[in-house]
């Protein structure tokens, strides 16, 4: 069957000219060949593996500069940039054994450097690593990374928080396209499933230079699943079970590649009952069901690479209003509920010239969000259609100086179809132009850039002026200039220092400009302010990083000053028994950081100890108010993990066992409309590895989260005001088969 599918695709493969190739042999430090090393060209999204002699060949490689990555478990990853100027280029590699994390190429930054060469510190984690933690959702697993938290509504809705900033202040990218799904609302989640995602990169700071408005607080950049190696066909099936929600997650994927063509597809179904708190009761209507489908097709040769991807996500989730009421294990959502459909289409094309390249991303997102109160007729239905474009031209390298110029923009239309309106019908248009340069000498790098943006928003009048749910016509234009400057140096061979100063901005969203009604879940009447100005910030980051063969250490510190920070404040009025809150602005500041270490003692090669601590403080600055804390600032957290690695004869490979102790401290620094939160400590265990039974092999992981069934309420839980605890004990069993 595999041979037939490959032959069919080969039948459509065009014959192309310019058969440039890179080949070589990969050995260890004893000059012995290594079998099964992954050799990957990220820009071409193609790869291969070494044969029994440690040899590899990559064909149809463009002339000029090409990046290659060499990865094998237990060995340090090598990333090579080569200059292809002839039809056959030979590159031999020697890999060294290591127990630490690999040094990945970072896609979300300007010049796609490996982490150790990058001017900006970027957190990188593979989805496979995050899934080993046994969390129920994608955003819950992201919240285990230092500096990242989540605003949660049960298990079904989570919004990322980066160093105290969330909502429209954090930009999310998937398939190279910015996600637009009405994320202004606290009850609106990411709308992404982790199946079919390879890894995530997190920029913790303003990234407006590359991404424009809404990247004021940072960026979550999800890298899609890689295609299969050339000439291979792969299928896999994974299954996860969750004891707390009686949940199930099933995913089936297939992918194949020829020398030029690539194809993959993955379908996933996720279903959960109401989650159970430590006392044994379930929180009514926190159940949800999710269907996700991803597919992609690509073609590459020595002149260009083009990849088209599509993601469909269907999320049916209950809206919990009664707290702990009817006890049931049903997975059928009750009223009120939400139904969210999301279509994401993306096209990435890279055209290679002899000494430069053009990288173009086009994206289209259709988001349909409906809310049902007591029948199948949606009382609230918002249709959001967004077209994104991003073009970057990598100029010819001039000595040690690299540079990029680019344009970026978005055209967006929001239309209401239900009888209730949260925001008016509106059109938004963005346009930005930028340039950035990178100069490298010895172990030093300087990177700088400048950008200009314009956002235009126009809305349509609705309803009777002065009444709830009415909106007046609005036409606004927002401009912003932003810049960044960064420096990286190796103080010693193993000790890196990074210092960055960058500005960012965020234009006010439609809810902040136009709100006129009761905001769901907050029990307050919110009034927008059409005179709001653009939020503008400047953040300074300092990163220190030490890495040797048995010890890693990092320390990150930041100070973030925001002009015209937008938030809600009581107006002193009551409408329909709801307190009225108005959107106002004041300057604000956030400061804090993360510190951690990873110790791998020799000769105890099977033992790892990791610890990290994160803290952030956010304050408003106003002459009239004095100084008041910002809302939704996560509590300090100290995370400790002991991990062992082992092999048991021939039936268990890459085995691991982890003990994690996560301590969250009291949060006493709260805004005037929040309550303080008590600290808590959670114990988590994990066990897994690859099991071989004859010719059958599969990956297994078992996780016990909140193993002691601790009763606690997270400070950023939206159930906190109702006194509803977070999830109790949850045991997760995960299986993955390569068919």
Secondary structure in CASP SS format (residue, H / E / C, confidence):
PFRMAT SS
TARGET T0000
AUTHOR 0000-0000-0000
METHOD secondary structure of the structure
MODEL  1
X C 1.00
X H 1.00
X H 1.00
X H 1.00
X H 1.00
X H 1.00
X H 1.00
X H 1.00
X H 1.00
X H 1.00
X H 1.00
X C 1.00
X C 1.00
X C 1.00
X C 1.00
X C 1.00
X C 1.00
X C 1.00
X C 1.00
X C 1.00
X E 1.00
X E 1.00
X E 1.00
X E 1.00
X E 1.00
X E 1.00
X E 1.00
X C 1.00
X C 1.00
X C 1.00
X C 1.00
X C 1.00
X E 1.00
X C 1.00
X C 1.00
X C 1.00
X C 1.00
X E 1.00
X E 1.00
X E 1.00
X E 1.00
X C 1.00
X C 1.00
X C 1.00
X C 1.00
X E 1.00
X E 1.00
X E 1.00
X E 1.00
X C 1.00
X C 1.00
X C 1.00
X C 1.00
X C 1.00
X E 1.00
X E 1.00
X E 1.00
X E 1.00
X E 1.00
X C 1.00
X C 1.00
X C 1.00
X C 1.00
X E 1.00
X E 1.00
X E 1.00
X E 1.00
X E 1.00
X E 1.00
X E 1.00
X E 1.00
X C 1.00
X C 1.00
X C 1.00
X E 1.00
X C 1.00
X C 1.00
X E 1.00
X E 1.00
X E 1.00
X E 1.00
X E 1.00
X E 1.00
X E 1.00
X C 1.00
X C 1.00
X C 1.00
X E 1.00
X E 1.00
X E 1.00
X C 1.00
X C 1.00
X E 1.00
X E 1.00
X C 1.00
X C 1.00
X E 1.00
X C 1.00
X C 1.00
X C 1.00
X C 1.00
X C 1.00
X C 1.00
X C 1.00
X E 1.00
X C 1.00
X C 1.00
X C 1.00
X C 1.00
X C 1.00
X C 1.00
X C 1.00
X C 1.00
X E 1.00
X H 1.00
X H 1.00
X H 1.00
X C 1.00
X C 1.00
X C 1.00
X C 1.00
X E 1.00
X E 1.00
X E 1.00
X E 1.00
X E 1.00
X H 1.00
X H 1.00
X H 1.00
X H 1.00
X H 1.00
X C 1.00
X C 1.00
X C 1.00
X C 1.00
X C 1.00
X C 1.00
X H 1.00
X H 1.00
X H 1.00
X H 1.00
X H 1.00
X C 1.00
X C 1.00
X C 1.00
X C 1.00
X C 1.00
X E 1.00
X E 1.00
X E 1.00
X E 1.00
X E 1.00
X E 1.00
X C 1.00
X C 1.00
X C 1.00
X E 1.00
X E 1.00
X E 1.00
X E 1.00
X E 1.00
X E 1.00
X C 1.00
X C 1.00
X E 1.00
X E 1.00
X H 1.00
X H 1.00
X H 1.00
X E 1.00
X E 1.00
X E 1.00
X E 1.00
X E 1.00
X C 1.00
X C 1.00
X E 1.00
X E 1.00
X C 1.00
X C 1.00
X C 1.00
X C 1.00
X C 1.00
X C 1.00
X C 1.00
X C 1.00
X C 1.00
X C 1.00
X C 1.00
X C 1.00
X C 1.00
X C 1.00
X C 1.00
X C 1.00
X C 1.00
X C 1.00
X E 1.00
X E 1.00
X E 1.00
X E 1.00
X E 1.00
X E 1.00
X E 1.00
X C 1.00
X C 1.00
X C 1.00
X C 1.00
X H 1.00
X H 1.00
X H 1.00
X H 1.00
X C 1.00
X C 1.00
X C 1.00
X C 1.00
X C 1.00
X C 1.00
X E 1.00
X E 1.00
X E 1.00
X E 1.00
X E 1.00
X E 1.00
X E 1.00
X C 1.00
X C 1.00
X C 1.00
X C 1.00
X C 1.00
X C 1.00
X C 1.00
X E 1.00
X E 1.00
X E 1.00
X E 1.00
X E 1.00
X E 1.00
X E 1.00
X E 1.00
X E 1.00
X E 1.00
X E 1.00
X C 1.00
X C 1.00
X C 1.00
X C 1.00
X E 1.00
X E 1.00
X E 1.00
X E 1.00
X E 1.00
X E 1.00
X E 1.00
X E 1.00
X E 1.00
X E 1.00
X E 1.00
X C 1.00
X C 1.00
X C 1.00
X E 1.00
X E 1.00
X E 1.00
X E 1.00
X E 1.00
X E 1.00
X E 1.00
X E 1.00
X E 1.00
X E 1.00
X E 1.00
X E 1.00
X C 1.00
X C 1.00
X C 1.00
X E 1.00
X C 1.00
X C 1.00
X C 1.00
X C 1.00
X C 1.00
X E 1.00
X C 1.00
X C 1.00
X C 1.00
X C 1.00
X C 1.00
X E 1.00
X E 1.00
X E 1.00
X E 1.00
X E 1.00
X E 1.00
X E 1.00
X E 1.00
X E 1.00
X E 1.00
X E 1.00
X E 1.00
X E 1.00
X C 1.00
X C 1.00
X C 1.00
X E 1.00
X E 1.00
X E 1.00
X E 1.00
X E 1.00
X E 1.00
X E 1.00
X E 1.00
X E 1.00
X E 1.00
X E 1.00
X E 1.00
X E 1.00
X E 1.00
X E 1.00
X C 1.00
X C 1.00
X C 1.00
X C 1.00
X C 1.00
X C 1.00
X C 1.00
X C 1.00
X C 1.00
X C 1.00
X C 1.00
X C 1.00
X C 1.00
X C 1.00
X C 1.00
X C 1.00
X C 1.00
X C 1.00
X E 1.00
X E 1.00
X E 1.00
X E 1.00
X E 1.00
X E 1.00
X E 1.00
X E 1.00
X E 1.00
X E 1.00
X E 1.00
X E 1.00
X E 1.00
X E 1.00
X E 1.00
X E 1.00
X C 1.00
X C 1.00
X C 1.00
X C 1.00
X E 1.00
X E 1.00
X E 1.00
X E 1.00
X E 1.00
X E 1.00
X E 1.00
X E 1.00
X E 1.00
X E 1.00
X E 1.00
X E 1.00
X E 1.00
X E 1.00
X E 1.00
X E 1.00
X C 1.00
X C 1.00
X C 1.00
X C 1.00
X C 1.00
X C 1.00
X C 1.00
X E 1.00
X E 1.00
X E 1.00
X E 1.00
X E 1.00
X E 1.00
X E 1.00
X E 1.00
X E 1.00
X E 1.00
X E 1.00
X E 1.00
X E 1.00
X E 1.00
X E 1.00
X C 1.00
X C 1.00
X C 1.00
X E 1.00
X C 1.00
X C 1.00
X E 1.00
X E 1.00
X E 1.00
X E 1.00
X E 1.00
X E 1.00
X E 1.00
X E 1.00
X E 1.00
X E 1.00
X E 1.00
X E 1.00
X E 1.00
X E 1.00
X E 1.00
X E 1.00
X C 1.00
X C 1.00
X C 1.00
X C 1.00
X C 1.00
X C 1.00
X C 1.00
X C 1.00
X C 1.00
X E 1.00
X E 1.00
X E 1.00
X E 1.00
X E 1.00
X E 1.00
X E 1.00
X E 1.00
X E 1.00
X E 1.00
X E 1.00
X E 1.00
X E 1.00
X E 1.00
X E 1.00
X E 1.00
X C 1.00
X C 1.00
X E 1.00
X E 1.00
X E 1.00
X E 1.00
X E 1.00
X E 1.00
X E 1.00
X E 1.00
X E 1.00
X E 1.00
X E 1.00
X E 1.00
X E 1.00
X E 1.00
X E 1.00
X E 1.00
X C 1.00
X C 1.00
X E 1.00
X C 1.00
X C 1.00
X C 1.00
X C 1.00
X C 1.00
X C 1.00
X C 1.00
X C 1.00
X E 1.00
X C 1.00
X C 1.00
X E 1.00
X E 1.00
X E 1.00
X E 1.00
X E 1.00
X E 1.00
X E 1.00
X E 1.00
X E 1.00
X E 1.00
X E 1.00
X E 1.00
X E 1.00
X E 1.00
X E 1.00
X E 1.00
X E 1.00
X E 1.00
X E 1.00
X C 1.00
X C 1.00
X E 1.00
X E 1.00
X E 1.00
X E 1.00
X E 1.00
X E 1.00
X E 1.00
X E 1.00
X E 1.00
X E 1.00
X E 1.00
X E 1.00
X C 1.00
X C 1.00
X C 1.00
X H 1.00
X H 1.00
X H 1.00
X H 1.00
X H 1.00
X C 1.00
X E 1.00
X E 1.00
X E 1.00
X E 1.00
X C 1.00
X C 1.00
X C 1.00
X C 1.00
X E 1.00
X E 1.00
X E 1.00
X E 1.00
X C 1.00
X C 1.00
X C 1.00
X C 1.00
X C 1.00
X C 1.00
X C 1.00
X E 1.00
X E 1.00
X E 1.00
X E 1.00
X E 1.00
X E 1.00
X E 1.00
X E 1.00
X E 1.00
X E 1.00
X E 1.00
X E 1.00
X E 1.00
X C 1.00
X C 1.00
X C 1.00
X E 1.00
X E 1.00
X E 1.00
X E 1.00
X E 1.00
X E 1.00
X E 1.00
X E 1.00
X E 1.00
X E 1.00
X E 1.00
X E 1.00
X E 1.00
X E 1.00
X E 1.00
X E 1.00
X E 1.00
X E 1.00
X E 1.00
X E 1.00
X E 1.00
X E 1.00
X E 1.00
X E 1.00
X E 1.00
X C 1.00
X C 1.00
X E 1.00
X E 1.00
X E 1.00
X E 1.00
X E 1.00
X E 1.00
X E 1.00
X E 1.00
X E 1.00
X E 1.00
X E 1.00
X E 1.00
X E 1.00
X E 1.00
X E 1.00
X E 1.00
X E 1.00
X E 1.00
X E 1.00
X E 1.00
X E 1.00
X E 1.00
X C 1.00
X C 1.00
X C 1.00
X C 1.00
X C 1.00
X C 1.00
X C 1.00
X E 1.00
X E 1.00
X E 1.00
X E 1.00
X E 1.00
X E 1.00
X E 1.00
X E 1.00
X E 1.00
X E 1.00
X E 1.00
X E 1.00
X E 1.00
X E 1.00
X E 1.00
X E 1.00
X C 1.00
X C 1.00
X C 1.00
X E 1.00
X E 1.00
X E 1.00
X E 1.00
X C 1.00
X C 1.00
X C 1.00
X C 1.00
X C 1.00
X C 1.00
X C 1.00
X E 1.00
X E 1.00
X E 1.00
X E 1.00
X E 1.00
X E 1.00
X E 1.00
X E 1.00
X E 1.00
X E 1.00
X E 1.00
X E 1.00
X C 1.00
X C 1.00
X C 1.00
X E 1.00
X E 1.00
X E 1.00
X E 1.00
X E 1.00
X E 1.00
X E 1.00
X E 1.00
X E 1.00
X E 1.00
X E 1.00
X E 1.00
X E 1.00
X C 1.00
X C 1.00
X E 1.00
X C 1.00
X C 1.00
X C 1.00
X C 1.00
X C 1.00
X C 1.00
X C 1.00
X C 1.00
X C 1.00
X E 1.00
X C 1.00
X C 1.00
X E 1.00
X E 1.00
X E 1.00
X E 1.00
X E 1.00
X E 1.00
X E 1.00
X E 1.00
X E 1.00
X E 1.00
X E 1.00
X E 1.00
X E 1.00
X E 1.00
X C 1.00
X C 1.00
X E 1.00
X E 1.00
X E 1.00
X E 1.00
X E 1.00
X E 1.00
X E 1.00
X E 1.00
X E 1.00
X E 1.00
X C 1.00
X C 1.00
X C 1.00
X C 1.00
X C 1.00
X C 1.00
X C 1.00
X C 1.00
X C 1.00
X C 1.00
X C 1.00
X E 1.00
X C 1.00
X C 1.00
X H 1.00
X H 1.00
X H 1.00
X C 1.00
X C 1.00
X C 1.00
X C 1.00
X C 1.00
X C 1.00
X C 1.00
X E 1.00
X E 1.00
X E 1.00
X E 1.00
X E 1.00
X E 1.00
X E 1.00
X E 1.00
X E 1.00
X C 1.00
END
